[in-house]
Amino acid sequence: MIFVKTDPNRPIDYYIRLFNKKVQADGILTLVNEKRFHQKPSQIKQAKMKEKARKIRSKSRRDSFAY
């Protein structure tokens, strides 16, 4: 559970932004979006493989620019 302690001297917008940052850092929204619709196991496996390939490509691009 995410909590944000408030101070009466600060505006409510500050706490809304702070709450949104904590939600994103915790990964709650990504989990909700993943669980929103059923995916077949093969689709999950395919998405994981695509993500792994994307990470390998980006890592190789970063490594190729090393001086």
The first five atom37 places (N, CA, C, CB, O) and aatype in JSON, in Angstrom:
{
  "aatype": [12, 9, 13, 19, 11, 16, 3, 14, 2, 1, 14, 9, 3, 18, 18, 9, 1, 10, 13, 2, 11, 11, 19, 5, 0, 3, 7, 9, 10, 16, 10, 19, 2, 6, 11, 1, 13, 8, 5, 11, 14, 15, 5, 9, 11, 5, 0, 11, 12, 11, 6, 11, 0, 1, 11, 9, 1, 15, 11, 15, 1, 1, 3, 15, 13, 0, 18],
  "atom_mask": [
    [1, 1, 1, 1, 1],
    [1, 1, 1, 1, 1],
    [1, 1, 1, 1, 1],
    [1, 1, 1, 1, 1],
    [1, 1, 1, 1, 1],
    [1, 1, 1, 1, 1],
    [1, 1, 1, 1, 1],
    [1, 1, 1, 1, 1],
    [1, 1, 1, 1, 1],
    [1, 1, 1, 1, 1],
    [1, 1, 1, 1, 1],
    [1, 1, 1, 1, 1],
    [1, 1, 1, 1, 1],
    [1, 1, 1, 1, 1],
    [1, 1, 1, 1, 1],
    [1, 1, 1, 1, 1],
    [1, 1, 1, 1, 1],
    [1, 1, 1, 1, 1],
    [1, 1, 1, 1, 1],
    [1, 1, 1, 1, 1],
    [1, 1, 1, 1, 1],
    [1, 1, 1, 1, 1],
    [1, 1, 1, 1, 1],
    [1, 1, 1, 1, 1],
    [1, 1, 1, 1, 1],
    [1, 1, 1, 1, 1],
    [1, 1, 1, 0, 1],
    [1, 1, 1, 1, 1],
    [1, 1, 1, 1, 1],
    [1, 1, 1, 1, 1],
    [1, 1, 1, 1, 1],
    [1, 1, 1, 1, 1],
    [1, 1, 1, 1, 1],
    [1, 1, 1, 1, 1],
    [1, 1, 1, 1, 1],
    [1, 1, 1, 1, 1],
    [1, 1, 1, 1, 1],
    [1, 1, 1, 1, 1],
    [1, 1, 1, 1, 1],
    [1, 1, 1, 1, 1],
    [1, 1, 1, 1, 1],
    [1, 1, 1, 1, 1],
    [1, 1, 1, 1, 1],
    [1, 1, 1, 1, 1],
    [1, 1, 1, 1, 1],
    [1, 1, 1, 1, 1],
    [1, 1, 1, 1, 1],
    [1, 1, 1, 1, 1],
    [1, 1, 1, 1, 1],
    [1, 1, 1, 1, 1],
    [1, 1, 1, 1, 1],
    [1, 1, 1, 1, 1],
    [1, 1, 1, 1, 1],
    [1, 1, 1, 1, 1],
    [1, 1, 1, 1, 1],
    [1, 1, 1, 1, 1],
    [1, 1, 1, 1, 1],
    [1, 1, 1, 1, 1],
    [1, 1, 1, 1, 1],
    [1, 1, 1, 1, 1],
    [1, 1, 1, 1, 1],
    [1, 1, 1, 1, 1],
    [1, 1, 1, 1, 1],
    [1, 1, 1, 1, 1],
    [1, 1, 1, 1, 1],
    [1, 1, 1, 1, 1],
    [1, 1, 1, 1, 1]
  ],
  "atom_positions": [
    [[0.84, -1.17, 0.0], [0.0, 0.0, 0.0], [0.89, 1.24, 0.0], [-0.96, -0.01, 1.21], [1.87, 1.31, 0.74]],
    [[0.55, 2.2, -0.82], [1.34, 3.42, -0.93], [0.69, 4.52, -0.11], [1.48, 3.85, -2.41], [-0.51, 4.78, -0.21]],
    [[1.5, 5.16, 0.71], [1.02, 6.27, 1.54], [1.85, 7.51, 1.25], [1.08, 5.91, 3.04], [3.04, 7.42, 0.95]],
    [[1.2, 8.67, 1.34], [1.88, 9.95, 1.19], [1.49, 10.79, 2.4], [1.5, 10.67, -0.16], [0.32, 11.11, 2.6]],
    [[2.49, 11.15, 3.2], [2.22, 11.99, 4.36], [2.07, 13.44, 3.9], [3.36, 11.86, 5.42], [2.85, 13.94, 3.1]],
    [[1.04, 14.09, 4.42], [0.76, 15.45, 3.99], [1.17, 16.46, 5.04], [-0.71, 15.61, 3.67], [1.27, 16.17, 6.23]],
    [[1.4, 17.67, 4.55], [1.72, 18.81, 5.39], [0.76, 19.92, 4.97], [3.24, 19.25, 5.23], [0.65, 20.2, 3.78]],
    [[0.08, 20.56, 5.9], [-0.92, 21.57, 5.51], [-0.34, 22.78, 4.79], [-1.65, 22.05, 6.73], [-1.08, 23.54, 4.17]],
    [[0.96, 22.96, 4.84], [1.59, 24.13, 4.2], [1.84, 23.92, 2.7], [2.89, 24.45, 4.88], [2.06, 24.89, 1.98]],
    [[1.8, 22.69, 2.25], [2.06, 22.41, 0.83], [0.75, 22.25, 0.07], [2.93, 21.14, 0.68], [-0.26, 21.83, 0.64]],
    [[0.78, 22.57, -1.23], [-0.45, 22.43, -2.03], [-0.75, 20.97, -2.34], [-0.33, 23.23, -3.34], [0.15, 20.13, -2.32]],
    [[-2.0, 20.68, -2.63], [-2.43, 19.3, -2.91], [-1.8, 18.77, -4.2], [-3.95, 19.24, -3.0], [-1.6, 17.56, -4.32]],
    [[-1.5, 19.64, -5.16], [-0.88, 19.21, -6.41], [0.46, 18.53, -6.17], [-0.7, 20.4, -7.35], [0.82, 17.58, -6.87]],
    [[1.19, 19.02, -5.2], [2.49, 18.44, -4.86], [2.31, 16.98, -4.45], [3.16, 19.23, -3.72], [3.08, 16.11, -4.87]],
    [[1.31, 16.71, -3.63], [1.09, 15.36, -3.12], [0.53, 14.43, -4.19], [0.16, 15.4, -1.93], [0.79, 13.23, -4.17]],
    [[-0.23, 14.98, -5.12], [-0.72, 14.16, -6.24], [0.46, 13.72, -7.1], [-1.75, 14.94, -7.09], [0.54, 12.56, -7.48]],
    [[1.37, 14.65, -7.4], [2.56, 14.29, -8.18], [3.43, 13.29, -7.44], [3.38, 15.54, -8.5], [3.95, 12.35, -8.04]],
    [[3.59, 13.48, -6.14], [4.39, 12.56, -5.32], [3.77, 11.16, -5.33], [4.51, 13.09, -3.87], [4.47, 10.15, -5.45]],
    [[2.45, 11.1, -5.19], [1.76, 9.82, -5.22], [1.94, 9.13, -6.58], [0.27, 10.01, -4.92], [2.21, 7.93, -6.63]],
    [[1.78, 9.88, -7.66], [1.93, 9.31, -9.0], [3.35, 8.77, -9.22], [1.59, 10.36, -10.07], [3.53, 7.72, -9.83]],
    [[4.35, 9.48, -8.72], [5.73, 9.02, -8.84], [5.94, 7.71, -8.08], [6.7, 10.08, -8.33], [6.62, 6.81, -8.57]],
    [[5.36, 7.61, -6.89], [5.5, 6.4, -6.09], [4.8, 5.22, -6.77], [4.94, 6.62, -4.68], [5.3, 4.1, -6.74]],
    [[3.65, 5.47, -7.37], [2.92, 4.41, -8.08], [3.74, 3.92, -9.26], [1.53, 4.92, -8.56], [3.83, 2.71, -9.48]],
    [[4.33, 4.84, -10.03], [5.15, 4.43, -11.16], [6.39, 3.68, -10.71], [5.54, 5.64, -11.99], [6.77, 2.69, -11.34]],
    [[7.03, 4.13, -9.65], [8.24, 3.48, -9.16], [7.94, 2.08, -8.65], [8.88, 4.31, -8.06], [8.77, 1.18, -8.77]],
    [[6.76, 1.9, -8.08], [6.37, 0.6, -7.55], [5.93, -0.36, -8.66], [5.25, 0.76, -6.54], [5.9, -1.57, -8.45]],
    [[5.58, 0.17, -9.84], [5.18, -0.67, -10.97], [3.75, -1.17, -10.89], [0.0, 0.0, 0.0], [3.42, -2.18, -11.5]],
    [[2.91, -0.49, -10.17], [1.53, -0.93, -10.0], [0.76, -0.82, -11.31], [0.83, -0.11, -8.92], [0.02, -1.74, -11.66]],
    [[0.93, 0.28, -12.03], [0.17, 0.47, -13.26], [0.54, -0.54, -14.33], [0.39, 1.87, -13.79], [-0.33, -1.02, -15.06]],
    [[1.82, -0.87, -14.44], [2.22, -1.85, -15.45], [1.63, -3.21, -15.11], [3.75, -1.94, -15.55], [1.21, -3.95, -16.0]],
    [[1.6, -3.55, -13.83], [1.01, -4.82, -13.42], [-0.47, -4.86, -13.72], [1.25, -5.06, -11.93], [-0.98, -5.87, -14.19]],
    [[-1.18, -3.77, -13.46], [-2.61, -3.71, -13.73], [-2.87, -3.84, -15.22], [-3.21, -2.4, -13.2], [-3.78, -4.55, -15.64]],
    [[-2.08, -3.15, -16.03], [-2.28, -3.22, -17.48], [-1.98, -4.61, -18.02], [-1.4, -2.2, -18.18], [-2.62, -5.06, -18.97]],
    [[-1.01, -5.3, -17.44], [-0.7, -6.66, -17.88], [-1.82, -7.63, -17.52], [0.61, -7.14, -17.26], [-2.12, -8.54, -18.29]],
    [[-2.43, -7.43, -16.36], [-3.47, -8.34, -15.89], [-4.86, -7.98, -16.4], [-3.47, -8.37, -14.38], [-5.82, -8.69, -16.13]],
    [[-4.98, -6.88, -17.13], [-6.28, -6.4, -17.56], [-6.99, -7.38, -18.49], [-6.12, -5.06, -18.26], [-8.2, -7.59, -18.36]],
    [[-6.26, -7.98, -19.41], [-6.82, -8.94, -20.35], [-6.02, -10.24, -20.27], [-6.81, -8.38, -21.79], [-4.83, -10.23, -19.96]],
    [[-6.7, -11.33, -20.54], [-6.03, -12.62, -20.52], [-5.12, -12.75, -21.74], [-7.06, -13.77, -20.49], [-5.5, -12.39, -22.85]],
    [[-3.93, -13.26, -21.51], [-3.01, -13.54, -22.6], [-2.68, -15.03, -22.57], [-1.72, -12.68, -22.49], [-2.5, -15.63, -21.5]],
    [[-2.59, -15.59, -23.75], [-2.21, -17.0, -23.82], [-0.75, -17.13, -23.4], [-2.43, -17.57, -25.26], [0.03, -16.19, -23.58]],
    [[-0.37, -18.26, -22.86], [1.02, -18.45, -22.44], [2.02, -18.23, -23.58], [1.2, -19.84, -21.88], [3.13, -17.73, -23.34]],
    [[1.65, -18.58, -24.79], [2.56, -18.38, -25.92], [2.78, -16.89, -26.18], [2.01, -19.07, -27.18], [3.87, -16.49, -26.57]],
    [[1.74, -16.06, -25.97], [1.88, -14.62, -26.16], [2.79, -14.03, -25.09], [0.51, -13.95, -26.12], [3.59, -13.13, -25.38]],
    [[2.68, -14.51, -23.87], [3.54, -14.03, -22.79], [4.99, -14.38, -23.08], [3.1, -14.63, -21.43], [5.89, -13.55, -22.91]],
    [[5.21, -15.61, -23.54], [6.56, -16.08, -23.87], [7.15, -15.25, -25.01], [6.55, -17.57, -24.25], [8.32, -14.88, -24.98]],
    [[6.32, -14.96, -26.02], [6.78, -14.18, -27.16], [7.13, -12.75, -26.74], [5.71, -14.15, -28.25], [8.12, -12.2, -27.21]],
    [[6.34, -12.16, -25.85], [6.62, -10.8, -25.38], [7.92, -10.77, -24.59], [5.46, -10.28, -24.52], [8.7, -9.83, -24.71]],
    [[8.16, -11.8, -23.77], [9.41, -11.86, -23.0], [10.61, -11.97, -23.94], [9.38, -13.05, -22.02], [11.64, -11.34, -23.71]],
    [[10.48, -12.78, -24.99], [11.57, -12.94, -25.94], [11.85, -11.63, -26.67], [11.26, -14.06, -26.94], [13.01, -11.28, -26.9]],
    [[10.79, -10.9, -27.05], [10.97, -9.62, -27.72], [11.68, -8.62, -26.8], [9.63, -9.05, -28.17], [12.56, -7.89, -27.24]],
    [[11.29, -8.6, -25.53], [11.9, -7.69, -24.57], [13.37, -8.03, -24.38], [11.16, -7.75, -23.23], [14.22, -7.14, -24.3]],
    [[13.68, -9.32, -24.29], [15.07, -9.74, -24.13], [15.9, -9.34, -25.35], [15.14, -11.27, -23.91], [17.03, -8.88, -25.21]],
    [[15.34, -9.52, -26.55], [16.05, -9.15, -27.78], [16.27, -7.64, -27.84], [15.27, -9.62, -29.01], [17.33, -7.18, -28.27]],
    [[15.28, -6.86, -27.41], [15.4, -5.41, -27.4], [16.51, -4.97, -26.45], [14.07, -4.76, -27.01], [17.28, -4.08, -26.78]],
    [[16.58, -5.6, -25.28], [17.62, -5.26, -24.32], [19.01, -5.61, -24.85], [17.37, -5.97, -23.0], [19.96, -4.85, -24.65]],
    [[19.12, -6.74, -25.52], [20.41, -7.15, -26.09], [20.85, -6.16, -27.16], [20.33, -8.58, -26.67], [22.01, -5.77, -27.22]],
    [[19.9, -5.75, -28.03], [20.22, -4.78, -29.09], [20.68, -3.45, -28.49], [19.02, -4.56, -30.0], [21.67, -2.88, -28.94]],
    [[19.96, -2.97, -27.5], [20.33, -1.67, -26.93], [21.66, -1.76, -26.2], [19.23, -1.17, -25.97], [22.44, -0.82, -26.23]],
    [[21.92, -2.87, -25.54], [23.2, -3.05, -24.85], [24.35, -3.1, -25.85], [23.19, -4.32, -24.0], [25.41, -2.52, -25.61]],
    [[24.14, -3.79, -26.96], [25.21, -3.88, -27.96], [25.46, -2.51, -28.59], [24.85, -4.92, -29.04], [26.6, -2.18, -28.92]],
    [[24.39, -1.7, -28.78], [24.57, -0.36, -29.31], [25.36, 0.51, -28.33], [23.21, 0.29, -29.61], [26.23, 1.27, -28.74]],
    [[25.05, 0.39, -27.03], [25.77, 1.16, -26.03], [27.23, 0.74, -25.98], [25.13, 1.0, -24.65], [28.12, 1.59, -25.87]],
    [[27.49, -0.56, -26.06], [28.86, -1.06, -25.98], [29.67, -0.69, -27.22], [28.85, -2.58, -25.81], [30.89, -0.52, -27.12]],
    [[29.03, -0.55, -28.37], [29.76, -0.24, -29.58], [30.24, 1.21, -29.6], [28.89, -0.52, -30.8], [31.17, 1.54, -30.34]],
    [[29.63, 2.09, -28.78], [30.05, 3.47, -28.73], [31.08, 3.74, -27.65], [28.86, 4.36, -28.51], [31.45, 4.89, -27.43]],
    [[31.56, 2.72, -26.99], [32.56, 2.9, -25.93], [33.85, 3.41, -26.56], [32.81, 1.56, -25.16], [34.26, 2.95, -27.62]],
    [[34.49, 4.37, -25.9], [35.72, 4.96, -26.44], [36.92, 4.47, -25.71], [35.67, 6.47, -26.37], [38.04, 4.86, -26.03]]
  ]
}
